[in-house]
Amino acid sequence: MNIAVTGGAGFIGSHLVEELIKDGHNVKIIDNLSSGKKSNVPEKAELIRKDIKEDNLCDEFEDLSTVFHFAANPKVNTFPEDRDKDFEENLGGVKNVVDAVCETHVENLIFASSSAVYGENAEIPTSESSEMNPISMYAATKCGGEHICQVYSKTFNFDLTIVRLANIVGGRNRKGVVYDFLQKIKENPEKLTILGNGKQKKSYLHVSDAVSGIMTAWKSDDVIFNIGSEDAIEVDTIADIISDELEEDPEYEYTGGEKGWKGDVPEMRLSIEKLKAEGWNVKNKSRESVRRAVQNQESDSKGSI
């Protein structure tokens, strides 16, 4: 099968590309390398350096059966300092991708959405039928991306899969709390500044589990799936795990408040029963996922992946 992965040189995308190649597919990566890296690209994958929000993608999508759209703004908190990035990367990118999908008659589109679409007042655990109530611009544009994909899918008759991802951690990741804490403790082993009050409680899933979940969702006839771990842990616990792995004992200091930033969701845990019913098995809970991620990051820093 001929497949393209937008954002395939990035964190989740590159791991997905490896699994697709292992599954016997021909894969081309479309990435502008603004956050992705050439070193993440497997030897058997073709890298096409293009910006999905600006460039026409029809030539790249010719003769494809499936497109995984994973290119997006990788940071959830760039707004309001940057009021354009989420719109350009997340909404402009989606529009270009779905236009090319329908023009070239691609059969399947898989769109990477986010647990952030549910907002802060959703029932815990949160099922796919819960109302979308975003409180950040990142989440709002992910909601918009879902709706754009759904309208195009119904209008132009291609199969659509939407995966709403929890906090995904692991090797090659260069954003998020695990990476942030690792860098901070290495720079200053004596003190660690934690955004908010450290009690934010969320689900963390290792990228290996995330990729297996994405593959399971793609092969299903249903459309929308949550992908996350079955539990949640506090930010303070993440700091404890990282400190333990680095064999350091920093003093924690807090910026205050129940949110780490404007638009942060203090508690998140997804219901994953729908995807488990499709045969997906989660191997790592949140603690194990974070600990493995720290070990992966340390391997990355020493030149191995």
C-alpha positions in Angstrom: 0.0 0.0 0.0 1.3 3.5 -0.8 1.0 5.8 2.1 2.0 9.4 3.0 2.6 10.7 6.5 2.5 14.5 7.0 4.8 15.4 9.9 6.5 12.0 9.5 9.9 13.4 10.5 8.4 14.5 13.9 8.0 12.7 17.2 4.9 10.5 16.8 5.0 10.6 13.0 8.4 9.1 12.7 7.5 6.2 15.0 4.3 5.7 13.0 6.4 5.6 9.7 8.6 2.9 11.2 5.6 0.7 12.0 4.0 1.3 8.6 7.2 0.2 6.9 7.5 -2.8 9.2 3.9 -3.6 8.1 5.0 -3.8 4.5 3.8 -0.4 3.2 5.6 2.1 0.9 5.8 5.4 2.9 6.6 8.9 1.9 7.1 11.6 4.5 5.9 15.1 3.8 7.5 17.5 6.3 9.0 21.0 6.3 11.4 20.0 9.1 10.4 23.0 11.2 10.2 20.7 14.2 10.9 17.3 12.6 14.5 16.1 12.0 16.1 14.3 9.1 17.7 11.9 11.6 14.2 10.6 12.4 13.5 9.5 8.9 13.9 5.7 8.3 16.1 4.7 5.4 13.2 3.0 3.5 11.0 6.1 3.7 11.0 8.9 1.1 11.3 12.4 2.5 9.6 15.2 0.6 10.4 18.6 2.2 7.2 20.6 1.8 5.1 22.9 3.9 1.6 21.5 4.1 0.0 24.9 4.9 1.5 26.6 1.9 2.3 24.1 -0.9 0.0 22.2 -3.2 0.1 18.5 -2.3 -1.6 16.9 -5.3 1.6 15.6 -6.9 2.7 14.0 -3.6 -0.8 12.4 -3.1 -1.1 10.8 -6.6 -1.3 7.0 -6.4 -1.7 7.0 -2.7 -4.4 4.9 -0.9 -3.9 6.5 2.6 -2.7 9.7 4.2 -1.9 10.1 7.8 -2.1 13.8 8.7 0.1 14.4 11.7 1.7 17.7 10.8 0.6 20.5 13.2 1.9 23.0 15.6 3.7 20.7 18.1 3.2 23.1 21.1 -0.2 23.6 22.8 0.6 26.9 24.5 1.9 29.3 21.8 -1.3 31.4 22.0 -1.8 34.3 22.8 1.9 35.3 22.4 1.6 34.0 18.8 -2.0 34.4 17.5 -1.3 33.1 14.0 0.6 29.8 14.5 -2.3 27.5 15.5 -4.5 28.9 12.7 -1.8 28.6 10.0 -0.4 25.2 11.0 -3.5 23.4 12.2 -6.3 24.9 10.1 -4.5 26.0 7.0 -2.6 22.7 6.9 -5.8 20.6 7.2 -7.5 22.5 4.4 -4.6 21.9 2.0 -4.4 18.2 3.0 -8.1 17.5 2.5 -8.2 19.4 -0.8 -5.4 17.2 -2.1 -7.1 14.1 -0.7 -10.3 14.7 -2.7 -8.5 15.9 -5.8 -6.4 12.8 -6.0 -9.0 10.4 -4.8 -7.2 9.1 -1.8 -9.3 6.5 -0.1 -8.4 6.9 3.6 -7.5 9.9 5.8 -6.3 9.5 9.4 -6.4 12.8 11.3 -4.4 13.3 14.5 -6.6 15.3 17.0 -6.1 15.8 20.7 -7.6 15.1 24.1 -7.6 18.8 24.6 -10.8 19.1 22.5 -12.8 18.1 25.5 -11.8 21.0 27.7 -11.9 21.1 31.5 -15.4 20.2 32.5 -15.7 16.8 30.8 -16.7 13.7 32.8 -13.6 11.6 33.8 -12.9 9.2 32.1 -14.0 11.0 29.0 -15.6 9.1 26.2 -15.7 9.9 22.5 -19.3 10.9 22.8 -18.5 13.8 25.2 -19.0 17.3 24.0 -16.0 19.2 22.6 -15.5 22.3 24.7 -12.0 23.7 24.0 -10.4 26.2 26.2 -7.1 26.8 24.3 -6.6 28.0 20.7 -4.6 24.8 20.0 -7.7 22.7 21.0 -10.1 25.0 19.1 -8.1 24.5 15.9 -8.0 20.7 16.5 -11.8 20.8 16.8 -12.0 22.8 13.6 -9.7 20.3 11.9 -12.0 17.4 12.9 -15.0 19.2 11.5 -13.3 20.1 8.2 -12.2 16.5 7.8 -15.7 15.3 8.5 -17.4 17.7 6.0 -14.9 16.7 3.3 -15.2 13.0 4.0 -19.0 13.1 3.6 -18.9 15.4 0.6 -16.1 13.6 -1.3 -16.7 10.1 0.0 -13.4 9.0 1.5 -12.9 7.0 4.7 -12.0 9.1 7.7 -10.4 8.1 11.0 -9.9 10.6 13.8 -7.6 9.8 16.7 -7.8 12.0 19.9 -4.4 11.5 21.5 -3.6 12.0 25.2 -0.1 13.1 26.3 2.2 11.0 24.2 5.8 10.5 25.5 8.9 8.7 24.4 12.1 9.0 22.4 12.6 11.9 19.9 10.1 14.1 21.7 11.3 17.7 22.1 8.3 19.2 23.9 6.1 18.7 26.9 6.6 18.2 30.6 8.9 15.2 30.5 11.4 16.9 28.1 11.0 20.2 29.9 11.8 18.7 33.3 14.7 16.7 32.0 16.4 19.8 30.6 15.7 21.9 33.7 17.1 19.3 36.1 20.2 18.9 34.0 20.8 22.6 33.9 20.1 23.0 37.6 20.0 19.9 39.8 19.3 21.9 42.9 15.9 23.4 41.9 13.0 22.6 39.6 10.3 25.1 38.7 6.9 23.5 38.1 4.2 25.4 36.3 1.0 25.7 38.4 0.7 23.8 41.7 2.0 20.4 40.5 -1.3 18.7 41.1 -2.5 18.7 37.5 -3.5 15.1 36.8 -3.3 13.6 33.3 -2.9 10.5 31.3 0.5 9.8 29.7 1.0 7.1 27.1 4.3 5.8 25.6 4.6 6.4 21.9 4.9 2.6 21.2 1.4 2.1 22.6 0.1 5.2 20.7 1.3 3.9 17.4 -0.3 0.5 17.9 -3.5 2.3 18.9 -3.4 4.5 15.7 -2.9 1.3 13.6 -5.8 -0.4 15.2 -8.0 2.7 14.8 -7.1 2.9 11.1 -8.1 -0.7 10.4 -11.5 -0.2 12.1 -14.7 0.8 10.4 -15.5 3.3 13.1 -14.4 7.0 12.9 -13.4 8.6 16.2 -11.2 7.0 18.8 -9.5 8.1 22.1 -6.0 6.9 22.5 -4.5 7.2 26.0 -3.5 5.2 29.1 -5.9 3.7 31.6 -4.8 5.9 34.5 -3.5 9.4 35.2 -0.6 10.8 37.3 0.2 14.2 38.8 2.9 16.5 37.5 4.7 16.2 40.8 4.9 12.4 40.2 6.5 13.1 36.9 9.1 15.3 38.5 9.7 12.5 41.1 10.2 9.9 38.4 12.6 12.1 36.4 14.6 13.0 39.5 14.9 9.4 40.4 16.1 8.4 36.9 18.7 11.2 36.9 19.6 10.4 40.5 19.1 14.0 41.5 17.0 15.5 44.3 16.0 19.1 43.3 13.8 21.3 45.4 10.5 22.0 43.8 9.1 25.5 43.4 5.7 26.4 41.9 4.4 29.2 39.8 1.0 28.8 41.5 -2.6 28.1 40.4 -4.2 24.9 39.3 -3.3 25.4 35.6 0.2 25.4 34.1 -0.7 28.0 31.5 -3.8 29.8 30.1 -5.7 27.1 28.3 -4.3 24.2 30.3 -6.7 21.4 31.3 -5.9 20.5 35.0 -7.3 16.9 34.8 -7.5 14.6 31.8 -8.1 10.9 31.5 -9.7 9.4 28.4 -12.0 6.4 28.2 -10.3 3.9 25.8 -12.8 1.2 26.0 -14.0 1.8 22.4 -10.5 1.1 21.0 -9.9 -1.8 23.3 -13.0 -3.4 21.9 -11.3 -3.3 18.5 -8.5 -5.5 20.0 -6.0 -2.8 21.1 -3.9 -3.7 24.2 -2.1 -1.0 26.3 1.2 -2.2 27.6 2.3 0.8 29.7 0.4 2.8 32.3 1.3 6.5 32.9 4.2 5.9 35.4 5.8 3.3 33.1 5.3 5.5 30.1 7.0 8.4 31.7 9.9 6.3 33.0 10.4 4.7 29.6 10.3 8.1 28.0 13.1 9.4 30.3 15.2 6.4 29.4 14.4 6.9 25.7 15.4 10.6 25.9 18.6 9.7 27.6 19.4 7.2 24.8 18.5 9.9 22.2 21.0 12.3 23.8 23.7 9.7 23.5 23.1 9.3 19.8 20.9 6.2 19.7 17.2 6.0 18.9 
